[in-house]
């Protein structure tokens, strides 16, 4: 019984720690979403958020995005998160 309680407590603590990061990613308020908002509306409207489709669209259209958006794309992502 005590082992089950400890397991549940550990899961709850992990979720409490991870929740802010998950919420930021799900809400689209990270550096790319902030810097690329207008580019997303113009170039990637209709792409589903949260599955990488928007970032892939922005990367594909990188030559057409704003300088701030290109910088956000270059400075974030796999292995480059601050």
N, C-alpha and C positions, 0 to 999 in steps of 0.2 A: 504494500500500500504506500509506504514512504517513497519507494523508488518511482512509482507512478506519479506521485505528487511532485517529486523533484524534476522528473521529465517534463511535466506540464509547466512547471515554473520556469524551466530553462527555455522552453519554446516561447512562452509569453515574454520573457526578457529579451530574447532574440528579435521577436517581432517589434517590441517597443523600440529597440535600437535601430532596426532597419526601416521603420515606418516613415521617418522624415525623408530619407533618400528615395523610397518607393513613391511617396506622394509627389516629390519634385519631378521625378521622371514621368509619372502618369499625368501630371497637370500641364506638362509642356512649358515649364518655367526655367529650364536650364539655360546655359549660355547660348546654345545654338537657337533654341526657340526664341530667346529674347532678341538676339542680334539679327535673326533671319525672319522675323515675323512678316515683314512686307514681302520678302522674297518667297516665303512659303505660300502666302496668299496669292501671289502673282504666278508662280511657277509650279506649285505643287498642290493646288487646291484639290480636295477630294481624296488625298492620300490618307490612309488610316494612321493615326498617331499611335505610338507605343509599339509598333512592330518593325521599326527601322525603315519603313517605306518613305517617310518624309526625308530622313537624312540621306537615303540613297538617291532620292529625287534631287536634293540639293547638291550632292556630290556630282551627279550626272550633269547638272546645269551650272557647275561651279564657275564657268566663264561668264555667266550672266548675273551672278549674285553680287550684292553690294560688297564693298571691301570689308566692312565689319562682319558680315556673314561669312565670307571666305576665311577671315582670321579666326572666327569661332570654330569653323569646321577644321581648320588646320591645328588648332590648339586643344581640341577635345577628341574624344573617341577612344577606341580600344587602346589601352596602354598610355594614353595621353591625358587622362582626366586629372584635373588639379587636385 
